[in-house]
């Protein structure tokens, strides 16, 4: 159980950091905007 929670938190943090990185680097070329 602890391992599952740890992986989930790590995935959420990774996605959050990637989104922040994309927003600061190039807002117009954000992956979510491109695929939506």
PDB file with SEQRES, HELIX, SHEET and CRYST1 records, atoms N, CA, C and O in Angstrom:
SEQRES   1 A   36  UNK UNK UNK UNK UNK UNK UNK UNK UNK UNK UNK UNK UNK          
SEQRES   2 A   36  UNK UNK UNK UNK UNK UNK UNK UNK UNK UNK UNK UNK UNK          
SEQRES   3 A   36  UNK UNK UNK UNK UNK UNK UNK UNK UNK UNK                      
HELIX    1 AA1 UNK A    2  UNK A   25  1                                  24    
HELIX    2 AA2 UNK A   27  UNK A   29  5                                   3    
HELIX    3 AA3 UNK A   31  UNK A   35  1                                   5    
CRYST1    1.000    1.000    1.000  90.00  90.00  90.00 P 1           1          
ATOM      1  N   UNK A   1       0.842  -1.206   0.000  1.00  0.00           N  
ATOM      2  CA  UNK A   1       0.000   0.000   0.000  1.00  0.00           C  
ATOM      3  C   UNK A   1       0.867   1.242   0.000  1.00  0.00           C  
ATOM      4  O   UNK A   1       0.608   2.189  -0.742  1.00  0.00           O  
ATOM      5  N   UNK A   2       1.887   1.236   0.825  1.00  0.00           N  
ATOM      6  CA  UNK A   2       2.755   2.413   0.896  1.00  0.00           C  
ATOM      7  C   UNK A   2       3.439   2.654  -0.449  1.00  0.00           C  
ATOM      8  O   UNK A   2       3.584   3.795  -0.887  1.00  0.00           O  
ATOM      9  N   UNK A   3       3.856   1.565  -1.096  1.00  0.00           N  
ATOM     10  CA  UNK A   3       4.537   1.708  -2.385  1.00  0.00           C  
ATOM     11  C   UNK A   3       3.583   2.293  -3.430  1.00  0.00           C  
ATOM     12  O   UNK A   3       3.974   3.143  -4.230  1.00  0.00           O  
ATOM     13  N   UNK A   4       2.338   1.834  -3.416  1.00  0.00           N  
ATOM     14  CA  UNK A   4       1.361   2.345  -4.392  1.00  0.00           C  
ATOM     15  C   UNK A   4       1.132   3.833  -4.195  1.00  0.00           C  
ATOM     16  O   UNK A   4       1.108   4.593  -5.163  1.00  0.00           O  
ATOM     17  N   UNK A   5       0.964   4.256  -2.949  1.00  0.00           N  
ATOM     18  CA  UNK A   5       0.747   5.680  -2.661  1.00  0.00           C  
ATOM     19  C   UNK A   5       1.974   6.487  -3.079  1.00  0.00           C  
ATOM     20  O   UNK A   5       1.844   7.576  -3.638  1.00  0.00           O  
ATOM     21  N   UNK A   6       3.152   5.956  -2.809  1.00  0.00           N  
ATOM     22  CA  UNK A   6       4.384   6.657  -3.170  1.00  0.00           C  
ATOM     23  C   UNK A   6       4.491   6.848  -4.676  1.00  0.00           C  
ATOM     24  O   UNK A   6       4.875   7.919  -5.145  1.00  0.00           O  
ATOM     25  N   UNK A   7       4.155   5.813  -5.430  1.00  0.00           N  
ATOM     26  CA  UNK A   7       4.212   5.924  -6.894  1.00  0.00           C  
ATOM     27  C   UNK A   7       3.183   6.926  -7.398  1.00  0.00           C  
ATOM     28  O   UNK A   7       3.465   7.696  -8.317  1.00  0.00           O  
ATOM     29  N   UNK A   8       2.002   6.923  -6.809  1.00  0.00           N  
ATOM     30  CA  UNK A   8       0.959   7.860  -7.230  1.00  0.00           C  
ATOM     31  C   UNK A   8       1.397   9.297  -6.979  1.00  0.00           C  
ATOM     32  O   UNK A   8       1.253  10.157  -7.848  1.00  0.00           O  
ATOM     33  N   UNK A   9       1.932   9.557  -5.787  1.00  0.00           N  
ATOM     34  CA  UNK A   9       2.398  10.900  -5.458  1.00  0.00           C  
ATOM     35  C   UNK A   9       3.532  11.312  -6.400  1.00  0.00           C  
ATOM     36  O   UNK A   9       3.562  12.443  -6.885  1.00  0.00           O  
ATOM     37  N   UNK A  10       4.465  10.389  -6.655  1.00  0.00           N  
ATOM     38  CA  UNK A  10       5.587  10.696  -7.543  1.00  0.00           C  
ATOM     39  C   UNK A  10       5.083  11.031  -8.947  1.00  0.00           C  
ATOM     40  O   UNK A  10       5.593  11.953  -9.584  1.00  0.00           O  
ATOM     41  N   UNK A  11       4.089  10.290  -9.430  1.00  0.00           N  
ATOM     42  CA  UNK A  11       3.533  10.550 -10.765  1.00  0.00           C  
ATOM     43  C   UNK A  11       2.865  11.923 -10.808  1.00  0.00           C  
ATOM     44  O   UNK A  11       3.041  12.676 -11.766  1.00  0.00           O  
ATOM     45  N   UNK A  12       2.096  12.246  -9.765  1.00  0.00           N  
ATOM     46  CA  UNK A  12       1.416  13.546  -9.736  1.00  0.00           C  
ATOM     47  C   UNK A  12       2.428  14.681  -9.700  1.00  0.00           C  
ATOM     48  O   UNK A  12       2.259  15.682 -10.397  1.00  0.00           O  
ATOM     49  N   UNK A  13       3.482  14.539  -8.891  1.00  0.00           N  
ATOM     50  CA  UNK A  13       4.507  15.574  -8.816  1.00  0.00           C  
ATOM     51  C   UNK A  13       5.209  15.717 -10.163  1.00  0.00           C  
ATOM     52  O   UNK A  13       5.488  16.829 -10.611  1.00  0.00           O  
ATOM     53  N   UNK A  14       5.494  14.575 -10.809  1.00  0.00           N  
ATOM     54  CA  UNK A  14       6.163  14.619 -12.106  1.00  0.00           C  
ATOM     55  C   UNK A  14       5.315  15.341 -13.148  1.00  0.00           C  
ATOM     56  O   UNK A  14       5.821  16.172 -13.902  1.00  0.00           O  
ATOM     57  N   UNK A  15       4.020  15.019 -13.188  1.00  0.00           N  
ATOM     58  CA  UNK A  15       3.121  15.678 -14.143  1.00  0.00           C  
ATOM     59  C   UNK A  15       3.049  17.172 -13.842  1.00  0.00           C  
ATOM     60  O   UNK A  15       3.082  17.995 -14.757  1.00  0.00           O  
ATOM     61  N   UNK A  16       2.950  17.525 -12.552  1.00  0.00           N  
ATOM     62  CA  UNK A  16       2.868  18.937 -12.151  1.00  0.00           C  
ATOM     63  C   UNK A  16       4.115  19.696 -12.599  1.00  0.00           C  
ATOM     64  O   UNK A  16       4.019  20.791 -13.154  1.00  0.00           O  
ATOM     65  N   UNK A  17       5.288  19.105 -12.354  1.00  0.00           N  
ATOM     66  CA  UNK A  17       6.528  19.775 -12.733  1.00  0.00           C  
ATOM     67  C   UNK A  17       6.636  19.906 -14.252  1.00  0.00           C  
ATOM     68  O   UNK A  17       7.095  20.931 -14.754  1.00  0.00           O  
ATOM     69  N   UNK A  18       6.217  18.878 -14.980  1.00  0.00           N  
ATOM     70  CA  UNK A  18       6.275  18.940 -16.447  1.00  0.00           C  
ATOM     71  C   UNK A  18       5.345  20.046 -16.954  1.00  0.00           C  
ATOM     72  O   UNK A  18       5.709  20.788 -17.866  1.00  0.00           O  
ATOM     73  N   UNK A  19       4.151  20.161 -16.370  1.00  0.00           N  
ATOM     74  CA  UNK A  19       3.208  21.196 -16.795  1.00  0.00           C  
ATOM     75  C   UNK A  19       3.787  22.576 -16.517  1.00  0.00           C  
ATOM     76  O   UNK A  19       3.720  23.454 -17.377  1.00  0.00           O  
ATOM     77  N   UNK A  20       4.353  22.785 -15.334  1.00  0.00           N  
ATOM     78  CA  UNK A  20       4.953  24.076 -14.993  1.00  0.00           C  
ATOM     79  C   UNK A  20       6.083  24.385 -15.968  1.00  0.00           C  
ATOM     80  O   UNK A  20       6.204  25.516 -16.438  1.00  0.00           O  
ATOM     81  N   UNK A  21       6.907  23.395 -16.273  1.00  0.00           N  
ATOM     82  CA  UNK A  21       8.029  23.585 -17.200  1.00  0.00           C  
ATOM     83  C   UNK A  21       7.512  24.016 -18.572  1.00  0.00           C  
ATOM     84  O   UNK A  21       8.041  24.954 -19.168  1.00  0.00           O  
ATOM     85  N   UNK A  22       6.476  23.333 -19.074  1.00  0.00           N  
ATOM     86  CA  UNK A  22       5.932  23.660 -20.396  1.00  0.00           C  
ATOM     87  C   UNK A  22       5.315  25.057 -20.387  1.00  0.00           C  
ATOM     88  O   UNK A  22       5.483  25.817 -21.340  1.00  0.00           O  
ATOM     89  N   UNK A  23       4.607  25.392 -19.321  1.00  0.00           N  
ATOM     90  CA  UNK A  23       3.953  26.704 -19.256  1.00  0.00           C  
ATOM     91  C   UNK A  23       5.003  27.811 -19.279  1.00  0.00           C  
ATOM     92  O   UNK A  23       4.825  28.815 -19.968  1.00  0.00           O  
ATOM     93  N   UNK A  24       6.090  27.641 -18.539  1.00  0.00           N  
ATOM     94  CA  UNK A  24       7.102  28.693 -18.480  1.00  0.00           C  
ATOM     95  C   UNK A  24       7.943  28.754 -19.750  1.00  0.00           C  
ATOM     96  O   UNK A  24       8.369  29.832 -20.166  1.00  0.00           O  
ATOM     97  N   UNK A  25       8.183  27.593 -20.368  1.00  0.00           N  
ATOM     98  CA  UNK A  25       9.036  27.576 -21.558  1.00  0.00           C  
ATOM     99  C   UNK A  25       8.285  28.116 -22.773  1.00  0.00           C  
ATOM    100  O   UNK A  25       8.795  28.992 -23.471  1.00  0.00           O  
ATOM    101  N   UNK A  26       7.081  27.605 -23.035  1.00  0.00           N  
ATOM    102  CA  UNK A  26       6.340  28.039 -24.223  1.00  0.00           C  
ATOM    103  C   UNK A  26       4.847  27.774 -24.035  1.00  0.00           C  
ATOM    104  O   UNK A  26       4.378  26.683 -24.360  1.00  0.00           O  
ATOM    105  N   UNK A  27       4.097  28.735 -23.524  1.00  0.00           N  
ATOM    106  CA  UNK A  27       2.669  28.539 -23.239  1.00  0.00           C  
ATOM    107  C   UNK A  27       1.878  28.148 -24.487  1.00  0.00           C  
ATOM    108  O   UNK A  27       0.919  27.382 -24.397  1.00  0.00           O  
ATOM    109  N   UNK A  28       2.274  28.669 -25.650  1.00  0.00           N  
ATOM    110  CA  UNK A  28       1.511  28.398 -26.867  1.00  0.00           C  
ATOM    111  C   UNK A  28       1.696  26.958 -27.339  1.00  0.00           C  
ATOM    112  O   UNK A  28       0.861  26.437 -28.078  1.00  0.00           O  
ATOM    113  N   UNK A  29       2.785  26.312 -26.918  1.00  0.00           N  
ATOM    114  CA  UNK A  29       3.084  24.959 -27.391  1.00  0.00           C  
ATOM    115  C   UNK A  29       2.883  23.938 -26.275  1.00  0.00           C  
ATOM    116  O   UNK A  29       3.558  22.911 -26.217  1.00  0.00           O  
ATOM    117  N   UNK A  30       1.927  24.252 -25.384  1.00  0.00           N  
ATOM    118  CA  UNK A  30       1.672  23.350 -24.271  1.00  0.00           C  
ATOM    119  C   UNK A  30       1.047  22.062 -24.798  1.00  0.00           C  
ATOM    120  O   UNK A  30       0.113  22.113 -25.599  1.00  0.00           O  
ATOM    121  N   UNK A  31       1.556  20.893 -24.354  1.00  0.00           N  
ATOM    122  CA  UNK A  31       1.075  19.597 -24.874  1.00  0.00           C  
ATOM    123  C   UNK A  31      -0.442  19.433 -24.751  1.00  0.00           C  
ATOM    124  O   UNK A  31      -1.083  18.956 -25.687  1.00  0.00           O  
ATOM    125  N   UNK A  32      -1.030  19.823 -23.601  1.00  0.00           N  
ATOM    126  CA  UNK A  32      -2.462  19.625 -23.416  1.00  0.00           C  
ATOM    127  C   UNK A  32      -3.259  20.490 -24.385  1.00  0.00           C  
ATOM    128  O   UNK A  32      -4.300  20.063 -24.885  1.00  0.00           O  
ATOM    129  N   UNK A  33      -2.780  21.700 -24.653  1.00  0.00           N  
ATOM    130  CA  UNK A  33      -3.479  22.551 -25.609  1.00  0.00           C  
ATOM    131  C   UNK A  33      -3.356  21.970 -27.014  1.00  0.00           C  
ATOM    132  O   UNK A  33      -4.283  22.086 -27.816  1.00  0.00           O  
ATOM    133  N   UNK A  34      -2.233  21.354 -27.314  1.00  0.00           N  
ATOM    134  CA  UNK A  34      -1.988  20.821 -28.650  1.00  0.00           C  
ATOM    135  C   UNK A  34      -2.870  19.609 -28.918  1.00  0.00           C  
ATOM    136  O   UNK A  34      -3.388  19.451 -30.023  1.00  0.00           O  
ATOM    137  N   UNK A  35      -3.047  18.745 -27.904  1.00  0.00           N  
ATOM    138  CA  UNK A  35      -3.792  17.506 -28.123  1.00  0.00           C  
ATOM    139  C   UNK A  35      -5.298  17.693 -27.965  1.00  0.00           C  
ATOM    140  O   UNK A  35      -6.076  16.840 -28.393  1.00  0.00           O  
ATOM    141  N   UNK A  36      -5.715  18.806 -27.352  1.00  0.00           N  
ATOM    142  CA  UNK A  36      -7.145  18.965 -27.101  1.00  0.00           C  
ATOM    143  C   UNK A  36      -7.845  19.574 -28.310  1.00  0.00           C  
ATOM    144  O   UNK A  36      -9.058  19.782 -28.281  1.00  0.00           O  
TER     145      UNK A  36                                                      
END                                                                             
